[in-house]
């Protein structure tokens, strides 16, 4: 009896040990499998993420690698310096793209882009509501200051905004009335439809109220006329001012980039490259040009021609 009891106990112990052993083996196998999966998953994830990042970078780098075609611009004569610089630099970067620019005035440029005869309409003023309603999109690429200039011999250094308004509306006719010599004021401006004229008159709230002695069809013509005419006064883009004329202060504030950025100088305006529809809807060459303008390289180019970047 005693021997039978010992035998039964021994068999029970063996059975329990066998079950425990089976359980431990299953647990060990499960843990090993989980550990293996855990060990493999991060590595695979890192590999996948790295590959995707590399592919994205490659796609970005190659986006315009084989760019070819053409971009046509038309519009503001005040934007001539910027447009020519952009065309030259962009074609150097993308040799298989041709960029052309014509300088017909802001309104004519917007009409051309709406008519589909050019890709970009350059405007040195904000777009009008009717132009926007017709499908033109206002893409501001830079900010320009409008400088008030006189012939170099003029003794006047500063005018108030009210004095400038009085001169351009014909109320003030002699420089002696604003502290200068006894000399007739020769009022020079741009032709009707000019973006510079539109911006100047709008900023001073004197649209259709100006009395001009000369209405000229380009920025260069205004510069030449003012420089060579005693008593002349005119307005031009800040970026074209040189030693041939004298730039006046307005309400004691110089026409400088710093003052315009700070909002201290009254006569400033946007440089717009209008498109018919959003930029994303344009052909690849046009999209590439806008991407270029918003890049560090493009911003440096904008600054190099005396303009102010928009951000």
Secondary structure, 3 states (H helix, E strand, C coil): CHHHHHHHHHHHHHHHHHHHHHHHHHHHHHHHHHHHHHHHHHHHHHHHHHHHHHHHHHHHHHCCCCCCEEEEEEECCCCHHHHHHHHHHHHHHCCCEEEEEEECCHHHHHHHHHHCCCCEEEECCCCCHHHHHCCEECCEEEEEEEEEEEECCCCCCEECHHHHHHHHCCCCCEHHHHCCCCCECEEEEECCCCHHHHHHHHHHCCCCCCCCCEEECCHHHHHHHHHHCCCEEEEEEHHHCCCCEEECEECCECCCHHHHHCCCCCCEEEEEEEEECCHHHCCHHHHHHHHHHHCHHHHHHHHHCCCECCC
